[in-house]
Amino acid sequence: MAPQQPTEMTTTPITAELLRGALDLERTEHGLLPHRLPARARAQCADGQLAMVEAQPSGVRLVFRTRATAVELDALRTKMAYRGAPPRPDGVYDLLVDGHLAARGSVTGGNVRTVDMGGGAAETEPGPVGTVRFAGLPDRMKDIEIWLPWNEITELVALRADAAVEPVPDRGRRVWLHHGSSISHGSDAESPSTTWPALAASRGGVELINLGLGGGALLDPFTARAIRDTPADLISVKIGINLVNADLMRLRAFGPAVHGFLDTLREGHPTAPLLVVSPVYCPIHEDTPGPCAPDFSRLSEGKLQFRATGDPAERAAGKLTLTVIRDELARIVRQRAADDPFLHYLDGRDLYGEADFAELPLPDQLHPDAVTHRRIGERFADAAFGSGGPFTAAPA
């Protein structure tokens, strides 16, 4: 028998028509870098943490229609490492066929950016472009989604397939834009299509734009303007945990900042259903202010843990805790809802509460694991997209 000839692969240019979930695309020397904040917003913040996380493509995916049985994606990753901490897992690419998970893979090589958690200094060691390959796909016309890693900056270099690739026509789905912290970004989810927002979007039958920004949900005006200017049918904002983590503001500033953030959103989306979500349960910060800091005493055990370093007595001086924030958010939404029938509130403890922590504790005291992401996603979908929820689709 003659040896099987390798399948001829054709390169398809990666364009905006093939990408979902990004607000901006930057042309680099290697390829295309998806951003989750527009250039104007990025120019207004010099914070290295935000620059890193907004370029990690949580919720960003390549979407196309093809008969191909093999697909390859070349990408240059920038993987994060933290000096003295256990190595971070490789980013995962999820391949979905007609909406169902069919395969997973990772790329090798790439850059490694090492951060000193004590002083904040960082250095990057460059590396080569890698390839993730998916083969054995069904030989029929199908819709393909390649979800990019939520935890690696990803420059898209080349897309190849053994059949023609074309954009997927508009499915008529509503667009849900969600903004939140590292928990929304992905934290310790299993893969990019199993972060809690991705799971909730799948159950709700909507197109996701995920503006979960690890450490970056800080009521920044430029983020509010980015949301204002982005077409969306449904909007949710999860507010609180990063403000406590960073010890960023006091109660006096918090209330007006929330009002200002919501005012800006309403400038662009005056009647879109808007859901304000308070923090999920997190024992270290329920009644203890920030800032939050790594617990270096556990690194020798190979474990990264976090602790609250504030003093509960400082609440009297206006320091924020999760309990304080939930009370204030509920009050603000109640006040505004008198004139805004499309504004809603969801207590984050309905997604993950004290009983859930007893069953599924936060491994590092701050971030949920993969099982908990699934639970939060299912509960959010039921609360928001289910019967009577703020995102329930209108009858056809």
Buried (B, 14 or more C-beta within 10 A) or exposed (E): EEEEEEEEBEEBEBEEEBBBBBBBBBEEEBBBBBBBBBEEBBEEBEEEBBBBBBBBBBBBBBBBBBBBBBBBBBBBBBBBBBBEBEEBEBBBBBBBBEEEBBBBBBBEBBBBBBBEBEEEEBEEEEBEBBBBBBEEBEEEEBBBBBBBBBBBBBBBBBBBBBBEBEEBEEEEBBBBBBBBBBBBBBBBBBBBBBBBBBBBBBBBBBBBBBBBBBBBBBBBEBBBBBBBBBEBBBBBBBBBBBBBBBBBBBBEBBBEBBEEBBEBBBEBBEEBBBBBBBBBBBBBBBBBBBEBEBBBEBBEEEEBBBBBBBEEEBBEEBBBBBBBBBEBBBEBBEEBBEEBEBBBBBBBBBBBBEEBBEEBEBBBBBBBBEEBBBBBBBBBBBBBBBEEBBBEBEEE
